[in-house]
Structure formats: structure tokens, C-alpha cells
């Protein structure tokens, strides 16, 4: 995974907004939407900050869902 893609992922994770009352947030970034379940599955016990969630996601890169991988790739292409 390239540094640029990792920086994109970390930025998105930092800016992540939670859902209110289970309703989708229309302003939510596509990568966060696509990777939300992967973050919850692999990194839910990781305290945010200091790049810990990013590192956790990187450790599980091969296990991420295809929609998450695709969203990350598309974000990388847009940058």
C-alpha cells in the first residue's frame, strides 16, 4: 500500500463521523462508508489517535472487504 493511500485512509479515519440514530450521514466520505464494517471488525478495540487505527487497518489490508479496498483505490485515484 502506498504512503499516499495510507495518508488518505488515515485522514478519513480522523474525520470519521458516527451515525446518529442509525441514520446514514449524507456527508460521510465514501471510504468511511465502505470501510466502516472493516474498521469495526478489525480495529474496534484500538484507541484512536497517533495513527493506531491506520496501523491496524494496514495490518489487516489483505482481509479488508472488496468494497473497502475499491473505495480506497478510488480515493487514491482522485488525489
N, C-alpha and C positions, 0 to 999 in steps of 0.2 A: 504494500500500500504506500502510495507516495506521501510525502510530507504535506503537500497541498491538500490532499484528500483528508488526511488526519486533522489538519487545521480546520477544514470545513466542518468535519464531524464535531470537533471539539467546540467550535463556535456555535453550532446548532444546539449542542447539548447544554451549553451555558445559557442560551436564550430560550430554552425549552419552557413552555407554559403548560400548566396542568389543565385538565378539563374541569369545568365547573358543572356539577350535577349530571355528569356523564354526557354532556352535550359536546359535540366536536367544536373546536375553535377554528373559525374560518381563516384566522390569521396565522395558523400554525404552519410552520415550514414543512414542505413535502418530505424532507428527510426525517424529521421528527415523527411525522405521521407514519411513515413507512417503517421506521426503526423502533417505535415506541415499545412494541411487544418484545423485540430482541433486547432492548435495554432492560426491560422489566425481567425478562427471563434470565439473562446472564449477569446483570450488574445491579440488581435491585438492592443488594446489601452493601454496595460500595458507596461510601460517603462522597458527595460531590465536592469538587474543589481540587486544586493542584493537579488537574489532568488525570485524576483517578478513574473517572468513568470512561474517558477516552482510552486510557490504557487497558481497561477491562474489555472494552469493545474490540480493541486491537488484538487482544489475546484470543478472542472468540471469532475473529474475522471469517475463518473458514466455516463456522457454524451459523453465521447470520442468514436470515431468510433471503430468498431471491429478491423480493420487493425492496428490502432494505439495501441490499447490495446495488440494485439498479438505481434507487434514489440517490445513493452516494455517488455512483458513477455519473448520473445526470447532473448532480450539483457540481461535480468536478469539471464537467464539460462546460457548464455555464460560467465558471470563473475564469 
